[in-house]
Every structure is written in C-alpha cells, then in structure tokens.
Amino acid sequence: MPEEIVEIEPEDVKASEVPKIGITGLPNTGKTQLLMKIIDMLEAEEMIVGGMITEAIIFRNKKVGFYVIDWLTKKKRKFAHENIESKIHVENYGVDMRALDAVGVKAIKAAIAEADVIIIDEVGKMEVESPGFVQVVNDALDSDKPLILTLHKKSRNPLLQDIRRRDDLRILEVTPVNRNLLPYKIMKLMMGEAV
C-alpha cells in the first residue's frame, strides 16, 4: 500500500529569529559610514537593500545640513539645513518635514514591501518630529524582514526609548576601537550566525 504523502507547511518565521540590529554611538563616530559598509557587503551577497539614508551636506569643510536619500531609487532631497526656515529647528538646522516624508518615509514603506533588508539611517532628533516617520519605523520594526537602523545615542524621545526596550532588537555601539570589525560582526548576525 503506498505511503500517504503529507505536505508540511514551513513554520512562520518568528520575529525573534529575524535579525534586527540597532547601531548607536556618539555623534561623528561613523554610524552612517559603518552602515554604508554593511550595505556594500549585503549587496555583494545579492541582497536587495532598501530604506532611508541621511547624508551630510558639507560646505567649506563645515556640516551645514543633511540630505535624505531613498536607497532603492537614489532619490535625494535636502531635509535639514542652516538656511531652511521652519517651525522645527534642531541644533542649527531648520527641518523640512515634507522632504523627510516624501523621500524617507516613502523609502522605508517601499523597503518593507520590496527589499530583503530594511535600513533606516537615522532615528534621531530631527526625524522623530515626523509622525509619518515614527509610524513607518514602528511598521519596519514589526515587519518580518531583517532590519538595520542607526540610533541617536542620548535622545530621550519616546520612539527611541521604545526601540531601546525591544527584546527583538540587538543594539551595538560603534566606537573608534571597534569601528573596523563591527561590519563583519553585523554581517554574521544578518546571516544568522551566533556572535
């Protein structure tokens, strides 16, 4: 008598099994550069990386603002600058929330839908002023996709405090001592290896 063939459905991936990594550190310790190195390594493994990157605007060797970039489309807009007139000011910068929402929030939504790995650079003082950004970061954290985000180290904003309390997110601090080795450690974590 032929054996009955039983198809076994693959188990749903548990949220705790999906790598979610936060990178924190003091200002100018190289969080974004570290993330860019990891993106290069992920893309070398033929993974589709999507989400939002911030890039400093440098004028005469001085940081004067930031662009927000959609990593999948490479669309880029100035969202914070010394010369932007805005109701929202963080440090020396006026913040254009429309640019953040049009490029950054849209980029994260697209990454949740289309990418293999979601990146968010950065969850910081300026970005958390956007309700749309706060919502899409929570959506990304609750998704079943691997995620890497950079976090402002000292902000007490409720979103940042909630992120730090999550038990499904591993937070690593970048320092001058570990900056060169950390991308390799994070890649191991992204590939499911114990570190």
C-alpha positions as CSV (number, residue, x, y, z in Angstrom):
1,M,0.0,0.0,0.0
2,P,1.5,3.4,-1.0
3,E,2.5,5.7,1.9
4,E,0.4,8.8,2.3
5,I,2.4,11.9,1.4
6,V,1.9,14.6,3.9
7,E,2.9,18.2,3.0
8,I,4.3,20.1,5.9
9,E,3.9,23.8,5.8
10,P,7.0,25.7,6.6
11,E,6.7,27.4,10.0
12,D,6.2,31.1,10.0
13,V,9.5,32.9,10.8
14,K,9.3,34.1,14.4
15,A,10.1,37.8,14.8
16,S,12.9,36.9,17.2
17,E,14.6,34.9,14.5
18,V,14.7,37.8,12.1
19,P,17.9,39.8,12.7
20,K,17.1,43.4,13.8
21,I,20.1,45.5,14.7
22,G,20.5,49.0,16.1
23,I,23.7,50.8,15.7
24,T,24.3,53.6,18.1
25,G,27.3,55.8,19.1
26,L,28.2,59.4,19.8
27,P,27.9,62.0,17.0
28,N,30.7,61.7,14.4
29,T,31.7,58.2,15.4
30,G,30.9,56.9,11.9
31,K,27.4,55.3,12.2
32,T,26.4,56.1,8.7
33,Q,29.8,55.1,7.2
34,L,29.5,51.8,9.1
35,L,26.0,51.3,7.7
36,M,27.3,52.0,4.2
37,K,30.0,49.4,4.5
38,I,27.4,46.8,5.7
39,I,25.1,47.8,2.7
40,D,28.0,47.1,0.3
41,M,28.6,43.7,2.0
42,L,24.8,42.8,1.8
43,E,24.6,43.9,-1.8
44,A,27.7,41.8,-2.6
45,E,25.6,38.8,-1.3
46,E,23.0,39.8,-3.9
47,M,20.5,41.0,-1.3
48,I,18.1,43.9,-2.1
49,V,18.7,46.6,0.4
50,G,16.1,49.4,0.7
51,G,15.2,52.2,3.1
52,M,16.5,55.6,4.0
53,I,20.0,57.1,4.4
54,T,21.0,60.5,5.6
55,E,24.0,62.2,4.1
56,A,25.7,65.3,5.5
57,I,25.8,68.4,3.4
58,I,29.4,69.9,3.7
59,F,30.2,73.4,2.6
60,R,33.7,74.8,3.1
61,N,34.6,71.9,5.4
62,K,31.6,72.5,7.6
63,K,28.4,70.4,8.0
64,V,25.6,72.7,7.1
65,G,22.7,70.2,6.7
66,F,21.5,66.8,5.6
67,Y,20.1,65.1,2.6
68,V,17.6,62.2,2.9
69,I,18.1,59.5,0.3
70,D,15.9,56.6,-0.8
71,W,18.4,53.8,-1.2
72,L,16.4,51.9,-3.7
73,T,15.6,54.7,-6.1
74,K,18.5,57.0,-5.1
75,K,16.0,59.9,-5.0
76,K,17.6,62.6,-2.7
77,R,16.2,65.8,-1.1
78,K,17.6,68.3,1.4
79,F,15.6,67.9,4.6
80,A,17.7,69.8,7.1
81,H,19.9,72.9,6.6
82,E,21.1,76.0,8.3
83,N,19.2,78.1,5.7
84,I,15.8,76.3,5.9
85,E,13.1,78.4,7.5
86,S,11.0,76.0,9.6
87,K,8.9,75.8,12.7
88,I,11.1,72.8,13.6
89,H,14.7,73.5,14.5
90,V,17.2,71.0,15.8
91,E,20.5,72.4,16.8
92,N,21.5,74.8,13.9
93,Y,19.2,73.2,11.3
94,G,15.7,74.1,10.1
95,V,14.0,70.8,9.2
96,D,11.8,70.3,6.1
97,M,9.4,67.6,7.2
98,R,7.8,67.4,3.7
99,A,11.2,66.3,2.3
100,L,11.6,63.6,5.0
101,D,8.0,62.3,4.4
102,A,8.2,62.4,0.6
103,V,11.6,60.6,0.4
104,G,12.5,59.0,3.7
105,V,9.0,57.7,4.8
106,K,8.2,56.6,1.3
107,A,11.6,54.8,1.1
108,I,11.0,52.8,4.3
109,K,7.5,51.8,3.1
110,A,8.9,50.6,-0.2
111,A,11.6,48.7,1.6
112,I,9.1,46.9,3.8
113,A,7.3,45.8,0.7
114,E,10.2,45.1,-1.7
115,A,13.6,44.8,-0.1
116,D,15.3,41.8,1.5
117,V,16.8,44.1,4.2
118,I,15.4,47.4,5.6
119,I,17.8,50.2,6.5
120,I,16.9,53.3,8.4
121,D,19.6,56.0,9.0
122,E,18.9,57.6,11.3
123,V,16.3,57.5,14.1
124,G,17.4,60.9,15.5
125,K,16.2,64.2,16.9
126,M,15.1,65.6,13.6
127,E,13.4,62.6,12.1
128,V,11.3,61.8,15.2
129,E,9.5,65.1,14.7
130,S,7.6,63.5,11.8
131,P,4.5,61.4,12.8
132,G,4.8,59.6,9.5
133,F,8.4,58.6,10.2
134,V,7.6,57.4,13.7
135,Q,4.8,55.2,12.3
136,V,6.8,53.7,9.5
137,V,9.8,52.9,11.8
138,N,7.4,51.0,14.0
139,D,6.0,49.2,10.9
140,A,9.5,48.3,9.9
141,L,10.4,47.0,13.4
142,D,7.2,44.9,13.4
143,S,7.8,43.5,9.9
144,D,9.2,40.0,9.3
145,K,12.2,41.5,7.4
146,P,15.8,41.9,8.7
147,L,16.4,45.5,9.7
148,I,19.4,47.7,10.5
149,L,18.9,51.1,11.9
150,T,21.1,53.8,13.3
151,L,20.0,55.4,16.6
152,H,20.8,58.7,18.3
153,K,22.7,57.7,21.4
154,K,21.3,60.1,24.0
155,S,17.8,61.3,22.9
156,R,15.0,60.5,25.3
157,N,12.3,60.7,22.6
158,P,9.6,58.1,23.3
159,L,10.3,56.3,19.9
160,L,13.9,55.9,20.8
161,Q,13.2,54.7,24.3
162,D,10.6,52.2,22.9
163,I,13.2,50.9,20.4
164,R,15.9,50.5,23.1
165,R,13.4,48.4,25.2
166,R,12.6,45.9,22.4
167,D,13.7,42.4,23.1
168,D,13.9,41.5,19.4
169,L,16.5,44.2,18.6
170,R,20.2,43.9,19.3
171,I,21.9,47.3,19.9
172,L,25.6,47.7,19.2
173,E,27.7,50.8,19.9
174,V,30.2,51.9,17.3
175,T,33.5,53.3,18.8
176,P,36.9,54.2,17.3
177,V,38.1,50.8,18.7
178,N,35.5,48.5,17.1
179,R,34.6,50.5,14.0
180,N,36.6,48.4,11.6
181,L,35.4,45.0,13.0
182,L,31.8,45.8,13.6
183,P,30.6,45.5,10.0
184,Y,31.8,41.9,9.9
185,K,30.1,41.1,13.2
186,I,26.9,42.6,12.0
187,M,27.1,40.6,8.7
188,K,27.4,37.4,10.7
189,L,24.3,38.4,12.7
190,M,22.5,39.2,9.5
191,M,23.4,35.8,8.1
192,G,22.0,34.1,11.3
193,E,25.4,33.2,12.8
194,A,25.8,33.3,16.5
195,V,28.2,36.0,17.6
